[in-house]
Amino acid sequence: MTFEAACRAAAADLDQLEPYWHVLYGVASRRFFALPLWNAPRGLYAQARNVQDLIAEMRTAEDVCRAGMR
């Protein structure tokens, strides 16, 4: 399996685990992206070079959105 294929597979796995996010891997950018599937502020997304950092960015985005709803 190539590096890109492994990253796409990791993104697909995370996508299955995260029902409120659409997760994908950009081959050209070599970055993971997560797009919210809820009514989030326009332009909100998370991106990172690896899955662990992406998850952290997703949680931060969720926390910021929750805090803004109070």
Backbone as CSV, one residue per row, in Angstrom:
resi,resn,N_x,N_y,N_z,CA_x,CA_y,CA_z,C_x,C_y,C_z
1,MET,0.849,-1.178,0.000,0.000,0.000,0.000,0.894,1.241,0.000
2,THR,0.545,2.179,-0.863,1.314,3.418,-0.940,0.994,4.326,0.253
3,PHE,1.834,5.315,0.450,1.607,6.284,1.517,0.246,6.960,1.348
4,GLU,-0.060,7.392,0.121,-1.327,8.069,-0.135,-2.510,7.154,0.126
5,ALA,-2.401,5.896,-0.280,-3.487,4.937,-0.051,-3.690,4.698,1.445
6,ALA,-2.611,4.625,2.194,-2.710,4.434,3.640,-3.380,5.637,4.298
7,CYS,-3.059,6.829,3.837,-3.673,8.037,4.395,-5.146,8.119,4.028
8,ARG,-5.480,7.765,2.788,-6.900,7.757,2.404,-7.673,6.737,3.229
9,ALA,-7.066,5.590,3.495,-7.717,4.565,4.321,-7.892,5.056,5.756
10,ALA,-6.883,5.731,6.291,-6.986,6.281,7.647,-8.101,7.324,7.714
11,ALA,-8.214,8.149,6.680,-9.280,9.152,6.637,-10.649,8.472,6.561
12,ALA,-10.762,7.431,5.769,-12.033,6.709,5.651,-12.410,6.056,6.976
13,ASP,-11.432,5.505,7.663,-11.693,4.897,8.980,-12.194,5.945,9.969
14,LEU,-11.517,7.090,10.016,-11.927,8.151,10.932,-13.298,8.692,10.546
15,ASP,-13.570,8.778,9.257,-14.867,9.244,8.781,-15.987,8.348,9.330
16,GLN,-15.756,7.060,9.403,-16.752,6.129,9.942,-16.950,6.313,11.443
17,LEU,-15.909,6.736,12.137,-15.976,6.905,13.592,-16.539,8.259,14.026
18,GLU,-16.587,9.205,13.117,-16.998,10.578,13.436,-18.275,10.940,12.681
19,PRO,-19.451,10.663,13.266,-20.701,10.884,12.531,-21.027,12.348,12.244
20,TYR,-20.408,13.281,12.950,-20.715,14.693,12.740,-19.677,15.418,11.886
21,TRP,-18.757,14.643,11.308,-17.712,15.200,10.456,-17.568,14.345,9.198
22,HIS,-17.224,15.001,8.098,-16.814,14.272,6.889,-15.298,14.417,6.812
23,VAL,-14.597,13.297,6.863,-13.129,13.309,6.910,-12.584,12.807,5.581
24,LEU,-11.571,13.499,5.074,-10.932,13.086,3.831,-9.455,13.444,3.866
25,TYR,-8.735,12.870,2.913,-7.303,13.149,2.788,-7.053,13.774,1.431
26,GLY,-6.337,14.897,1.416,-5.972,15.562,0.171,-4.603,15.098,-0.284
27,VAL,-4.567,14.365,-1.365,-3.301,13.812,-1.854,-2.329,14.926,-2.240
28,ALA,-2.809,15.939,-2.937,-1.924,17.025,-3.379,-1.396,17.839,-2.201
29,SER,-2.253,18.073,-1.212,-1.845,18.886,-0.061,-1.153,18.061,1.022
30,ARG,-1.350,16.729,0.954,-0.837,15.808,1.968,-1.331,16.202,3.357
31,ARG,-2.637,16.557,3.411,-3.264,16.950,4.670,-4.596,16.226,4.817
32,PHE,-4.967,16.037,6.077,-6.275,15.505,6.417,-7.204,16.687,6.648
33,PHE,-8.453,16.546,6.208,-9.455,17.596,6.365,-10.704,16.996,6.995
34,ALA,-11.387,17.783,7.796,-12.666,17.383,8.371,-13.643,18.538,8.183
35,LEU,-14.762,18.227,7.576,-15.809,19.215,7.326,-16.994,18.884,8.214
36,PRO,-17.508,19.860,8.952,-18.617,19.580,9.865,-19.904,19.264,9.105
37,LEU,-20.661,18.335,9.646,-21.945,17.955,9.054,-23.109,18.497,9.863
38,TRP,-22.812,19.443,10.746,-23.861,20.090,11.522,-23.905,21.557,11.118
39,ASN,-24.850,22.283,11.663,-25.028,23.695,11.334,-23.918,24.511,11.997
40,ALA,-22.748,24.443,11.434,-21.562,25.126,11.972,-21.419,26.503,11.318
41,PRO,-20.639,27.372,11.932,-20.368,28.671,11.297,-19.757,28.476,9.903
42,ARG,-20.127,29.333,8.996,-19.633,29.249,7.617,-18.097,29.236,7.593
43,GLY,-17.555,28.351,6.810,-16.117,28.280,6.629,-15.373,27.437,7.659
44,LEU,-16.098,26.870,8.626,-15.440,26.060,9.650,-14.999,24.723,9.073
45,TYR,-13.755,24.372,9.289,-13.239,23.053,8.967,-11.968,22.850,9.777
46,ALA,-11.544,21.605,9.851,-10.300,21.285,10.546,-9.339,20.682,9.532
47,GLN,-8.051,20.922,9.729,-7.045,20.312,8.861,-5.785,20.054,9.666
48,ALA,-5.063,19.013,9.269,-3.820,18.669,9.961,-3.001,17.722,9.093
49,ARG,-1.758,17.559,9.461,-0.858,16.665,8.727,-1.032,15.201,9.114
50,ASN,-1.616,14.941,10.299,-1.820,13.547,10.715,-3.161,13.416,11.424
51,VAL,-3.605,12.180,11.574,-4.928,11.911,12.134,-5.037,12.390,13.578
52,GLN,-4.018,12.178,14.378,-4.075,12.587,15.786,-4.273,14.093,15.915
53,ASP,-3.534,14.850,15.144,-3.683,16.308,15.183,-5.042,16.740,14.625
54,LEU,-5.537,16.016,13.622,-6.853,16.344,13.081,-7.932,16.157,14.142
55,ILE,-7.867,15.061,14.865,-8.847,14.818,15.933,-8.798,15.947,16.965
56,ALA,-7.612,16.368,17.331,-7.475,17.468,18.290,-8.098,18.745,17.732
57,GLU,-7.883,19.025,16.458,-8.471,20.222,15.833,-9.994,20.119,15.787
58,MET,-10.510,18.930,15.519,-11.961,18.724,15.487,-12.565,18.990,16.862
59,ARG,-11.932,18.478,17.907,-12.446,18.689,19.268,-12.390,20.167,19.639
60,THR,-11.331,20.851,19.259,-11.228,22.285,19.527,-12.349,23.039,18.825
61,ALA,-12.605,22.700,17.565,-13.694,23.350,16.818,-15.031,23.089,17.492
62,GLU,-15.264,21.872,17.954,-16.512,21.547,18.639,-16.649,22.365,19.924
63,ASP,-15.573,22.455,20.669,-15.599,23.214,21.931,-15.897,24.696,21.670
64,VAL,-15.275,25.274,20.666,-15.490,26.682,20.333,-16.939,26.901,19.914
65,CYS,-17.479,25.988,19.126,-18.881,26.128,18.694,-19.832,25.993,19.876
66,ARG,-19.554,25.040,20.765,-20.405,24.887,21.954,-20.368,26.143,22.809
67,ALA,-19.189,26.703,23.004,-19.039,27.897,23.832,-19.785,29.078,23.201
68,GLY,-19.788,29.143,21.882,-20.487,30.226,21.185,-21.988,30.111,21.238
69,MET,-22.498,28.923,21.535,-23.937,28.698,21.596,-24.513,29.055,22.951
70,ARG,-23.664,29.282,23.932,-24.142,29.591,25.287,-24.578,31.012,25.424
